[in-house]
Structure formats: structure tokens, C-alpha cells
Amino acid sequence: MRLTNKEKKVWIKHITGLLILRILKDRPAYGNQIADEIKRETQETINPNPNFIYPLLREMEENGYVEGSWENPNTRGKRIYTIAESGFVYFEQLKEAAQAKFLELERRQKLIRRFLFEE
């Protein structure tokens, strides 16, 4: 089961969206806080680029999964995001899809490990 480039991009987008929603379930946050927390929680396995995070947050806001408001509407410095009601539903959908994908990856890893290291 080889992924096309398009499928890889969708997978990365879904995982990043899942991570964003997971963080926002706990508390409101702005984009750089979200990126820093993803980096910290994944022990730097995932180091999201702000040029990816912010467009994804805007898309998630347009789709109604998150809500954003300016910390100071006069200066528009930081946009604080919270998870919307539909974001909780979307979180569960993404989590279910990701869990299935991770289980498949683990199964394949196990096959490779068995072939290489068990005699």
C-alpha cells in the first residue's frame, strides 16, 4: 500500500489537524503556541512550520472546526484559537482514521522487524 504524494500531503494535514484539535481541547492557544506544543509533545518528531500551521488554522476556522479571535482587535497581533463544537466531532473522526492508519503501519513494521531480526 504505497501512498501517492497527494495522499501523503492529506495524511500530514490530517495528523497536524488532529494535533491542533487535541491541543485546543485543553485550552485556547495561538498559532506559535500550538506549533511549540506539537514540537514538545512529539519530542521534536514533528516540528511544524508556521507557513503550514497558519493556513491550516485558517482552513479549519473556515470549516467551522476552530474559532479564532484577535487578542487585541485594534492591533491584530495574535489570533487566539479555540475548538468549536463541530471540532470535537471532527477530532473524533480524525482520531479514528489516524488510529487505523497507525495500526496498519505498526503491523507492517512488525513484519519487517520479524523478517530482519528473528531467525
C-alpha positions in Angstrom: 0.0 0.0 0.0 2.1 2.8 -1.3 0.8 6.4 -0.8 0.8 8.9 -3.6 2.3 12.4 -3.0 -1.2 13.8 -2.7 -2.2 11.1 -0.2 0.9 11.9 1.9 0.0 15.5 2.0 -3.5 14.7 3.1 -2.2 12.4 5.8 0.2 15.1 7.1 -2.6 17.6 7.0 -5.0 15.3 8.9 -2.4 14.4 11.6 -1.5 18.1 12.0 -5.2 18.9 12.3 -5.6 16.2 14.8 -2.7 17.5 16.9 -4.1 21.0 16.7 -7.6 19.9 17.9 -6.0 17.8 20.6 -4.2 20.9 22.0 -7.3 23.1 21.7 -9.4 20.6 23.6 -7.3 21.5 26.6 -7.1 25.3 26.2 -7.2 28.2 23.7 -3.9 28.9 22.0 -2.4 31.0 19.2 -0.5 29.5 16.3 3.0 29.6 17.6 1.9 28.1 20.9 0.3 25.3 19.0 3.4 24.7 16.9 5.6 24.7 20.0 3.4 22.3 21.9 3.2 19.9 18.9 7.0 20.0 18.8 7.3 19.4 22.6 4.6 16.7 22.8 6.1 14.7 19.9 9.6 15.2 21.3 10.5 17.1 18.1 9.4 14.3 15.9 7.1 16.8 14.3 8.3 20.3 14.0 5.5 22.2 12.2 6.4 25.2 10.1 4.3 28.3 10.7 3.8 28.5 6.9 1.9 25.3 7.2 0.2 25.8 10.6 -1.4 29.2 10.0 -3.1 28.3 6.6 -4.3 25.1 8.2 -5.8 27.0 11.1 -7.5 29.4 8.7 -8.9 26.5 6.8 -10.1 24.8 10.0 -11.7 28.1 11.0 -13.5 28.4 7.6 -14.7 24.8 8.0 -16.1 25.6 11.5 -13.7 23.3 13.4 -12.0 26.1 15.3 -12.9 29.7 16.2 -10.4 32.5 16.2 -10.4 35.9 17.7 -7.8 38.6 17.9 -6.1 39.0 21.3 -6.3 42.8 20.6 -8.7 43.6 17.7 -7.0 47.0 17.3 -3.5 45.7 16.5 -4.4 42.2 15.2 -1.2 40.8 16.8 -2.1 37.3 17.9 -5.1 35.3 16.9 -6.3 33.0 19.7 -8.0 29.8 18.6 -10.5 27.6 20.5 -12.1 24.4 19.4 -15.7 24.7 18.1 -18.5 22.2 18.7 -18.0 20.7 15.3 -14.3 20.5 16.0 -15.0 17.9 18.7 -16.8 15.8 16.2 -14.1 16.2 13.6 -11.5 15.4 16.2 -13.1 12.0 16.8 -13.3 11.3 13.1 -9.6 12.2 12.6 -8.6 10.2 15.6 -10.4 7.1 14.4 -8.8 7.4 10.9 -5.4 8.0 12.3 -5.6 5.1 14.7 -6.5 2.8 11.9 -3.5 4.1 9.8 -1.1 3.8 12.8 -2.3 0.2 13.5 -1.6 -0.7 9.8 1.9 1.0 10.0 2.7 -0.9 13.2 1.6 -4.2 11.6 3.9 -3.6 8.6 6.8 -2.6 10.9 6.3 -5.8 12.8 6.5 -7.9 9.6 9.7 -6.1 8.6 11.3 -6.5 12.1 10.3 -10.2 12.2 11.9 -10.7 8.8 15.1 -8.9 9.7 15.7 -9.7 13.3 14.1 -13.0 14.1 15.7 -16.2 12.9 
